[in-house]
Amino acid sequence: MIISSIRIQNLRTHTDFSHTLSPHVTLILGRNGSGKTSIIEAITVALQGTSFKGSDTELLKYEADWWRIDIANDEDQRVVKFDPSKATGRKQFSVDEKHSYRLSPAHKYPVVLFEPDDLRLLSGSPTRRRQFIDRFISQIDPTYAQALRKYDRALKQRNNLLKHQTVNTDDLFVWDVAISEYGAVIIEKRIVYIEQLNSQLNATYNTIAQSTDTVSIHYSHTVIGDIKQRLMSELHTRIERDRLMGYTSVGPHRHDIVFVFNAMPALSVASRGEVRSVVLAMKFLEVDIIAESTGRQPLILLDDVFGELDSDRQTHLTTKFQGRQIIMTSASSAATIDDAMTITLE
């Protein structure tokens, strides 16, 4: 898919923004707060169905009644509209004039977003690393995204019950079953795809860093045997603790991805530059595996990340993504790529 133009109305800081986009590289320049990231966010909503930053209501421009995104590309025409005054209170997708309230897997298009927060993948919270792996797998396997939604719904219901003083085991059982069922799917798929990343990470890292270091990633929880039954057992064992704490203390929502550098915890021994090369390698693998698994070249979105990298890593980035459509933002005019179409926001 090549996006040829975009129009955004009443979304965050934009009242009405429209522009054609390059099939190669589009560079969006503007000061902080000018709405650069909102354009990236709008593209993600149109192609993936959800924002990476906020809820539908949070996207709405202050004092506006509705927002709308129009995307023209070489495969279809798509529109996303959100009007909270409507009876459904939900955003509506139109792809070639076929309407729905959820973007179907068939109409989702793979997107790889690289933003400054990604450079803190190793130092950030486990939540950040779970979000990374969950977004990655969801673009390859639609059943994974479904399992995540159902798991989150069951977890919310169980946590709500745990806050009641009178809750008993029977009340929790139905949600324990759901958490165990969907949690097992999440854990199994995380392990599979983390191992796929792991099998290529070291070679990719050393190509970028020009080193002989060893880098690997691992899932924090290895479960032998029946994962669903193991989760059920853990939930039962921790039930008194969970009652006291008021939340569910076991399950994939508590797991992590562990980075190892030269047989030591990466964050303890890797330099800032080495950490950035690890993250860059992860992004490169994300693009390659998504393309291989889906048969579609993902759209590359670089949100104010170019200036965070030194010249060598900038070169690796532009060389790796050459031949793909790239939409990038920057606050600095120094962040240029040859033959890029430049859009300047006031």
N, C-alpha and C positions, 0 to 999 in steps of 0.2 A: 504494500500500500504506500502510495506517495500522496501526501497531503498538499494540495495546491493552494488552498486559501482557508482562512478562518475569520469568523466574526463572533465577537463576544459582546453581550449587552447586559448591563446592570450586574456584573459579576465583580465582586470585591471593589477595586478602585476604578474599574472601567465602566463608563456609561455606554459607550458604543465604540468598540475598536474593531477594525477590519483590515486585513492585509493579505496579499498573496505571499506564498512561501516558496523558497527554492527547493527543487527536487534533490538538491545536494546539501548545502549548509546554509542555514539562516541564523544570523547573529542578532539578537535583540539586546540593544544597549539602553541603559537608563540608570539613573541614580537609585539608591535604595528607597523603596516605597513607591516607585513609579509604576508598579504592576507587572514587572517582568515574570515573576514566579506565577502570577495569576494566569498568564497565557499558557505556561507549561501545565498548570493545574487543569485548565479548561480542556486542553488536548487530552490529558489523561482521563478525565471524566468521559469525554466523547468516545474514546477508544477502549477504555477499561471498565467504565460504568460507575466508578467511584473516585473520589478525590484522595490524594495521599496526605492531605493536610487538615481537612475539616469536613463538617457535615454540610448537607445541602443548604440549610438555613444560614450557616456561617459564610457561605459563598455569596449570599445576597448582599448587594451594595446597600449601604446605609440609606434608609428611607425609600428604597425601591420596593415595588410590589412583586416583581418577578425577575428571573434571569434566564438567559437563553444563550446557547452555544450552537453555531452552525459550522460544520466542517465539510469542505468539498475535497474529494480525493479521487483517485483513478479507479476505485472499486464501487463506491456508492456515495450518496449524499446523506448526511446524518445531521439530525437536530436533537438537542437536549434542552428541554424546557422545565422550569420549576416555578410553580406559582402556589405558595402556601395557602392562598385563599380558596383553592379548589377543594372539592369534597374529599379527594383522596389524600391530599397533602403530600403527594409524592412527585418526584420528577418523572418526566415522560421522555422516552427515547423514540425517535422516528428514523428508521433506516430505509431509504428509498420509499418513504411514505407508509411504511408498515410500523404501527405503533405498539409500544409495550412499556410496562413500568419497570422492567429490569432488562439490562442488556444481555442477550442470550450468549452462551459460549461461542456459538457460530459467528456472532457479530463482534466479538471482542478481538482486538488486534494487539499483538505483543508490543510492549513498550519497556525499554530499559531506561530508568531514570537514575541519573548520577547527580547528587547534590552534596553540599559541604558536609552535612551531617553524616553522610556515608563514610567520610574519611575518619569518623570517630566510631566506626563499626566495632573495632576491637576494644576501645576504651569506654564505650557507652554501656548502657544497662543491658541485661539479658533481653528485655523487651525489644530493643532495637534489633538485636540479632535474630530474635524470633520473627519479627516483622520482615526482615530481609529474606529469610528462608521461606516464609509463608507466601510472600508476594511472588517469589521466584517459582515455587512449585505450582501455585495457582494458575500461572500463565501457561504452564505445560499440561496440567491435569485438572480439568474442570471439576472432577469429583472431589478433589482435595478442597477446593473453595467451598463446596457444599458441606463437606464434613466440618470445616472450620466454623461455618455459620451455625450449624446444628449443635456443635460442641459449645460454642459461645452462648447460645440460647439456653442450653441445659445447665451450663455453669452459672449463668445469671440466676436461673430459677433456684438452683441448689443454694447459692449464696444468700438469696433472699430468705429462704426458709431457715438457714442457719442463724439468722439474726433474731428469730423468734424464740423465746425462752421455752415454749412448749413443744418444739419440734421433736419428733421421734424418728426411729429408724425406718419405720414403714413409710412415713412422709417423704423421706429422702430416697427410698429405694428406686423409684421410677427414674429419678434424675441420675442416680448412681449408674444405672444400666445404660442410659443415654451417654453419659460422660465416658464410660468404659468403652462403649461401642465406637463412638466417633473419635475418642482419644486414641484408641488402638490404630485406627486408620491414619491419623495424623502422625503418630510416632513411627509407624512402619514406613510411611512415605518420606518423612524427614530423614530417616536413617538411609534409605535408598539413595536419595538425591544428594545428601551430604557426602556419601561415599563416592558418588559420581563426580562431584566437585573435587573431592580429595584426591581422586586418581589422577587429576590433571593439574592441580594447584601448584605443586612443587616445580614442575617444568615451566609452567607459565610465569611463575614468580621469578625464576632464575633468568628467563629471557628478558624480563623487564629490568631486573636489578643487576644483571650480568654478574651473578655470584654463584657460589656452590653451597649456599645455606640450604637447610631442609625446613620446609614449611608444611604443616598439615592441619586439618580441621577434623573435629570429632563431635559427635552428639554426646551430650552430657549424661544421658541415661541409656545404657544398653540393657535390653530386656530379653531374657532367654525364655523360650516357651510361649505360652498363650498370653499375649499382651493384654487382651481384654480381661481375662480372668485375673491377671496380676493387678490391673488397675482396680477392679472390683475389690480385691483383697486389701489393697492399700487404702481405699476409701473407707472400708469397714474398720480397718485398724486405727485410722486417724479420726474417727467420727467424734470422739470426745474432745480431742484437741480442736477440731474444726468448730464444734459448738462453742467452745470457749473463745476462739479467735473470731468467729463470725464469718469465716470464709473457707473455701476449699483449698487445702494446703498441698494436694498432690495432683499430678496430671501434667499434660504437655504445656499448659499455660505457665508452668513453673520451671520448664527446662531451659537449656542454654546450648550454645555452640561454642566449643572450646578451640582456640587457636594455639598451636604449638610451633615454636621457632627454635630450631636446633635442640630439640628434646626438652625445652623449657617453656613455661607459659610465655606466650609471645609478648604480652603486655609488660612483663617483667624484664625482658632482655632485649627486645627489638628496639632499634632507634626510631625516631619519628619518620625518617625517610624510608626505613624498612617497612614500617607499619603501612605507610601510604602505598608502597609497592605491593604489599599483600592485598590491600583493598582494591587497587587497580587490577590485579590479577583476578580477583573475585568477580569484578565487573566484566572483564573480558570473557571469563568462563560463562557468566550469566548470559551474555549475548550469544556465544557459540552454542551453548546447550539448548537455549530456547529456539534458535534458528534450526538446529539439527532435529529437535523433537517436534516442532510444529510445521516445519517446511516453509516458514515465513521469516523474512529478515525483520527483526524488531526495529521500531522507530527509536532513535537515540535522542534522549532529552538530557542536556547538560545544563543544570541550573546553577549558574554562578560558581562553577567548580574549577574553571580553567585557571583562574588566578591563584587557586590554592595549591597548584602543582608547579614544580620547577620545570625548566625548559626541557629536560630529558623526558620527564613523565608526560609533559604536554605533547611531545613528539610521538611517544608511544601511543597516546590516546588518539591523536589525529590519524596516525598510520593504521591503527587497528580498525577504526571505524570508517576508513575510507571506502567509498562505494555505497554507503548506507545514507539514508536521509538523516540529517542531524539538525536539531533545533536547539540552540544554546543561548544562554543569557549571560550578561556580564555588566558590571558597573564600570568597567574600564575599557576604553577603546583600544588598549594594548592587546586585549584578548582577541586576536584576529586569526582567521584561517583563510588560506588562499581561496579566492573565488567565492567567498561567502556573500550572500545577500544580507545587507545590514538594515535593520529597522531601529530607529532611535525614538525612544519614548521621552516625552517632556516631563 
